[in-house]
Amino acid sequence: MESERASHLSCRVCELLSASQFRRFRAAGIEPLHAQLLYNRGLRTPEEMKAFLEARYEQTPDPLTLIDLPRALERIRRALLAGEHITVYGDFDADGVTATALLMRALRRLKRAEAPLDYYIPSRIDEGCGLNVGALDWLKRQGTSLLITTDCASSDVAQVRYAQETLGIEVIITDHHRPPDELPPAYALVNPWRPDSTYPERVLCGVGVAFKLVQALYRSFGLPREEELALLDLVAIGTIADVAELLGENHTLVRLGLERLNQTTNPGLLALMKSAGLQPGQLRERDVAFVLGPRLNAAGRMEDARLACELLMTDDPAEAESYATHLERLNHLRQVQTEELMNLAREEAARHPDDAVVLVSGDNWPEGIIGLVASKLAEEIRRPVLVLSRGEEFSRGSARSREGFNMIAALRGCAHLFERYGGHAQAAGFTIANHYVEELHQHLLSWHDSQGNGAEPALIAIEASAAPGEQESVILPPANTLMVDLVLRRPEYFQYQTYSRIRQLSPFGAANPEPVFKAEKMRLLNYWSSGPAGRNLRVRLGIGNVQVMGTFVRGAAHMSTLNGASHVDVIFRIEPAWSPQEGESTREITLKILAIAPSPSA
C-alpha cells in the first residue's frame, strides 16, 4: 500500500495513513482497513469512525434541535387535537413521494378518526415543483386550514404569503433545498440549510427532514419507538433515490432503513419488489437506486406522481399489486423514451465537440425525462450538460454537472434570465424564455472559463456506471480520473473476508462510495471476451498463491493491449462471486475491473 505515485493508469491514490495514525485508530478498536477507508471519506477521529460503524439510532440528533421544528410540532399537535383539515404538499420525485407517504402514514396514525387529511402533489408538466397559486386556491376550497410541505417551498416567498395572508391557510415548510436570502413567511420553516440553523446535520433530504418531524410527533404523543423505526424503509428509499450523502445521520437512517426494507410489511413496497423481480431479504442500496427508485420516479415523469404515493400508502395488497403493475408499465415506457431522446441529444451534442458546457434542445421534448437524459449525457461526455424542452415561448431545462463545476452557482450568476430556477451544485432545473437561451449558454461558457473549474470534494454516486441515467442526480469525478482508496499488495486481501469487512461500511452512495482499489504486477493467467456480443473482458489473475477472477464490463476493446503481457496493473472493486446455479454468494470474491493495463516494468 502506498500513496500517490506515477502510474500509467490514470488515477489518484488517497494518502496512506502513517504508522502512528494506524496505531492510534487500532488502539480505539478501529481496524486498519476501516481506518484508511473512513479517513478517505472525511472521518478524522476514532469517535467519528466508531459512530459511523455502530450506526446506532439512539445517537441520531434530537429532532427538537432542528430549527423551527418545536414551533411546527406545537402547531401540528394543535391541529390534530382540534380535528383541523391538514393537507400535505409534496414533490413528484422519489424523495418527495416517499416523504409525502411517510407524513400521511404518520398523520393518519395520529389524527382523530373523522378529521379530514389530504395530500397534494403538483404535476411535473403542468405545474412544476413547489407551491402554485392555482393549487392553493383549490386547497382552500377543499377546506384546508394547515398546509405542511415536504421536499419543497423554501423558495416560494410569494406563494406562502398568498396562502397565509390572502387565503388564511397556515403553512409549515419542511424541506432540504437551500433557501434564498429572503425566507418565506411561513408559520415554521424546518430546513437544516437555513443560515441560522445549528442542527449538526446539513444534508438530510426531504424524506429525512419529514422523518425528524415524525420523530418529534410520535414522541410527543407517547408512541413506542418501534413505530418510528417502522417508517425507516421509506426514509431509506427516498434518501438513496435522491443521491443524498450517506454519512452521519443519513448513513445511520439508511442502514437501519435497509434492514427494515428487507423485512417490510408495507403492501406497496412488497408489490413493487415483486413486480421488479427483487427478493425481500436480499436488497442492497443499488437495488433501491436502480430498481425501486426509478419505478417510483416513473409515475411523476410519465403520468401522475400520486400513483406512486398511493402505492406507498395503501394497506390493501390487491390495490398495491395494481399500482405496482401500472408503475412497471410506466417505467418500461420511460426507458424506451429515454433511449429515443438520448439518441437525439447525442447527435446534437456531437455537433459541439469543443463546448466546455453543452446545451442541447428540441421542440416539446418530454419534460419528465429530460433530467435523465441530461444525467446520462453528462456521464457519457464528461462535461456539464443542459437539456431543454422548447415550447412556443418558454423552455424548460434540466442541468447536470460534474465535480468542480457548481451548476447552481453558475445559474445564480444569471438569475435574471429565468422565470424560475433551483437545484444543487450538480443538478438543477429552470424555466427560461426562448430568446434568453443563447445568452444563458454564453454565460455558462464564460463562467466555466473564469471560475467553473475549482476543485470540490469528490462525491461519487452509487455505481453510476452500472445503469447510466437511472438516477436523476449523478455526481461525476473529473474526466478520465479514478479515485483509488488503497493499493493492495498482499495476497490475503483477495479473500472473501475483505469483502465482508468492506460491507461493514455500507450502505454506499454519495460521499461514501464503494471502495476502489489498485493492485500492481498481478500475474495475467488468462483472458477472454464474454457477455452480450462479446463486449465484456474476463480475466484470471494471480497474486502470491491466490487466484481471482475479474470482469471488465464493456472492456473487451482492451484485449489487444494485453497481448504478450505477463503482468498487469488493475483498478477494481471487490464483489462477491455468485453461483449461477444457486443464485447466491459462493463466499468467494470477484473483481469488478474499472481499468487494466500491462505493468510497465514487469
Order of alpha helices (4+ residues) and beta strands (2+ residues): beta-alpha-alpha-alpha-alpha-beta-alpha-beta-alpha-beta-alpha-beta-beta-alpha-alpha-alpha-alpha-alpha-alpha-alpha-alpha-beta-alpha-beta-beta-alpha-beta-beta-alpha-beta-beta-alpha-beta-beta-beta-beta-beta
